Amino acid sequence: MFGFHLDYYFCCVLAVSGLLFILVAYRKSSLSVMPYCLGFILVLAAAILFFNTENRIVNDYQGGLDANEQIVLFALSALTALIIRKLSSAGKRIIRKNIN
Amino acid sequence: MQDFIRTIIDFDQKLFLAVNSMVGTSSIIDSSARIIGSDYVVPVFLSLILIFLWYKETSILRKFKARLTVLNSIFTLLGACSIVFILNQFLFRERPFDLLEANLIFYAPTDSSFPSNSVAAVVGLAIPVFKTYRKIGYLMLSSGLCLAFCRIYVGIHFPGDVLGGILTALVSFFLSTVLMNLFSRQLYLSLLIFEKWKWLKIVRL
């Protein structure tokens, strides 16, 4: 897609976003199955997207990621997913306020 | 003593060949093993579980307990990787595909085979969680063992390397727990700062 590093980053953002859907529903003890399903679908989609677009079984000196890069990129992607989640819920709140 | 070590190495190689000889029987199993044994699936899955544990609780006491477990997992992982790094300065074991007529269906790593770094890392992440949350711990440990089996299957580790990785993770867990007990007050204070400081609001759910 966009190069190994960016692909990994985007797929991790997608997977963590899916997890956040599940987490929020779990914390609210939501009885609706929708957020759980959406979360699982996002996590699965991230994995499928990552492995189906290119050959990912490559050594770190042949274009893959070494352990340090993985840790940094995963942390960044988790932070990005959290910020996206915060922004979207703030946006929702503003829209609701304006409607009322 | 040398005979004893030779016997263990022979047994290790026989066990490796028994697992690795199954390569080629099914292309679906082969590609699944390649993906599960890769550096991305199991580590990311376990990291997602750690994020879940970090945020799942709402009451302050349970939250701190869960977060201390997550911190213990991270310290155990870092410790395990450091131990593997130090061990690799002193001993080098060739990969199975260098020594035997193995079926290699993965990329060929160039670092030491013993102990398995990836197994040490994922088992290191799983052990502290297993100690506190049994069900989630079982899930994490079984994922780690699955990764371990797949790495033998694809031809890049001996079973002995995997065992070495697990032992490394256990040693690291012991050291990490001792260190965390020594610095428990500072850790609680850091967690309190994370919970209350307004500039960290962005990373709270």
Interface residues (C-beta under 8 A of the other chain):
Chain A: Y8 C12 A15 V16 L19 L20 I22 L23 V24 Y26 R27 V43 A47 F50 F51 R56 I57 V58 N59 Q62 G64 L65 A67 Q70 F74 A78 L79 L82 I83 R85 K86
Chain B: R34 I35 S38 D39 Y40 V41 P43 V44 S47 L48 I51 F52 Y55 K56 T58 C81 F106 Y107 A108 P109 T110 N117 A121 I202 V203 L205
